[in-house]
Structures are given as C-alpha cells and as structure tokens.
Amino acid sequence: MALPASSPAASFDEAVLRLARNDPSLTNLNLSDEHVGPEEASALAAALRTNTYLSTIIFSYREKGRIGDEGATALAAALRHNSSLTVLALLGWNGIGAAGATALAAALQRNTALARLSLTDNEIGNEGATAIGQALRQNEALTELDLSDCGIGTQGAMALADALRENTALRILSLEKNDSLGRDAVVEISSALRHNSTLSMLCLDSSGLDDKGATALAYVLRHNSTLTDLTLRNNEIGAHGAKAIGHALPHNSKLELLDLSNNNAGSEGAAALVDGLRENATLMVLELGDNHIDDDEEFLFHEIDQLLSINDSEPPPLAFMVKKSVYPTINKIPDSVMPSVLARVGQLPARFSLTTTYRIVKEMNWLKET
C-alpha cells in the first residue's frame, strides 16, 4: 500500500490507527513518501505489536525523516510480539547504525515470521553485521537478507560466513557495495558455502573481490549444488580468477546466472569461460561486458550467445527476462504482468527487489502472458 502523497501527517496517523484497530485490509504499508522519524516509527511499532494482518513495511529515507537507531529498536521490540510481518525494508540512509541492527538481530532470534529484511544503505558496520550473523545461527524464518552498502568489512562478513555454515533457511544474500569486505572475507564466505545447502542467490558486486576470492568461489562452484545465481559485478577479477571460474563450469550442474561484468577478465579469461561453457548444461545468463576484451576477440560474445542458446533450448522465463540485462528491474517487466509482479513482491521498490523480482519472474510463466 502506497499512502497518498498529500497530507502526509494525516496519512501516517490514519495508518497507525488502522494498525491499532487490526484492520484486515491493511496488509502492505509503504512509507517512502512520509515524514517518519523515531517518534513516528515508535508509534507504528506500538500498533504493530498486536496487529495480525500487516505483512509488509517499507521505510525509505527521502530527506523527510530518518527512523534512526531509536526507531529501529522500537520496531525490533515489536517484532518480538508480531507474527504477521514477513517483509521489512529499511532502505536508503535511514540512519540505522550498529545499535539498531543489533536490536533487530536480537528480535530475529525470537521472531518466526519475518522472511525478508533489507537494511541497504545504512551504516551498520561490522558490529551490526556480526550481531545479525549470530542471529542467523538460530533464525529459521529469514529467507532473504539485503545488507548492501552497509559499511561491512572483513570482521562482519566473517560473522555472516560463520552463520552460513549453520543456517538452513536463507536463500538470498546481498552484500554488494561493501567495498571493504576484503579477500579474506570472500574466501571465508566461499568456505562456508561448502557446508551450506540452501543459499541459491549470492550478490558480491562492488565488494573488492580479486582473483584470490574468485578462485575460492570457483572451488565452491565445483561442489555446491544449490547456488543458481552469482553476481560479481564491478570487482577486480582478472584473467586468473576468470579462468578458475571457467574451469569450474564443467563440474557445475546448478548455476543459471553468472554476472562478471565490469571486471578485468580480458580475452584470456573470457576464452576460458567459453571453454567451460561448452561443457556446461545449466548456465543460461553470462554477463561479461566491460572486461577489457580485445576488439578482435569480440567473436567470443557471439559464441557465448550460441552456447547459452543451447542450454536455453526450452527457455524458461528467467532467460527471457534477463538475457540482456541480468537482473530485471521493475521498469523492464512488461506492463501486462506488472500487477502480478507487484502483488508477488509486496510492492517493494526496485532497489530492494532485484533478486526477488528475478526469482518471481523465474517462478511464474510469463512467456504465456507476454
């Protein structure tokens, strides 16, 4: 539910009142255009404690207010009692730091309903990420976690890696734009994935990933049987790392999407990926744009398209939707199916729902509708 842009205070007050009354018609609440600070978030949290119908809340800072640690802590307290909320998106510089993230992590240890959580663009740092990692060891409900651009470094990422060794619920994890992640953290995440049998989508875009990290992930691809989507855009992967991934492709029978765009694979790395693709039967999307591939090696892209089309002989919706741009945004989904998509993703903005939208498009047979 997107609240009216006019009279924002009245709209917010009305929403809180409806929540307190447990209005069954209020299931999605998008507060992206509202002035919501700590006090408003606390009022909303108080109503949320006893509400049994609301399933989605979206906060997105747009220069009108930040809920901050105080607001996040209040929402966390409500989550200890609420059993209906499945999506909580606290997007875009909401002023949430380690304290707010730690409070939410404590709530995750008790909450059994929340399935999707985004803290993207909040500076939770290593302390906040460590707290969430500890919570994931116990939580069995959360399936999607977006910690993009959260100021997470090696320590926080390692805590999340430790959680992946034990967690059996998480399906989607995004750590993009945490450029201080470090190679050791990526190696540790790779090691954890050897023991994890549930994660299917991993995004490490703009994370400072180099050849060592790529080589560690390549080893995972040889043995992991659940990862279907791996995005490594805007990193520092060179020919050595790309070759390692290419050599792993013949041994992988699960990966469907691999994004290596904006790296430094070069012609040598691209050729190795093509060689690996020749013996791979599942990969349907391979993105290699902006990889310093020589002009006289452009034929490699044509060969990639040909090989992908073989794997894509009975094209599922995912290949149809993402062939040219990997993860689809809301704007790339046909108007004819937009209502269904929005209903399925809980009306989340495109920034948060890249991986989610991709998964939903993949699940639903859009080809019959377009």
Secondary structure, DSSP 4 states (H G I P E B T S, - for coil): -BPPSSSHHHHHHHHHHHHHTT-TT--EEE-TTS---HHHHHHHHHHHTT-SS--EEEEE-SSS---HHHHHHHHHHHHTT-SS--EEEEESS----HHHHHHHHHHHTT-SS--EEE-TT---HHHHHHHHHHHHTT-SS--EEE-TTS---HHHHHHHHHHHHH-SS--EEE-TT-TT--HHHHHHHHHHHTT-SS--EEE-TTS---HHHHHHHHHHHHH-SS--EEE--SS---HHHHHHHHHHGGG-SS--EEE--SS--HHHHHHHHHHHHHT-SS--EEE--SS---GGGTHHHHHHHHHHHHHTSS--HHHHHHTTTSSPPGGGS-GGGHHHHHHHHTT--TTT-HHHHHHHHHHTTGGGT-
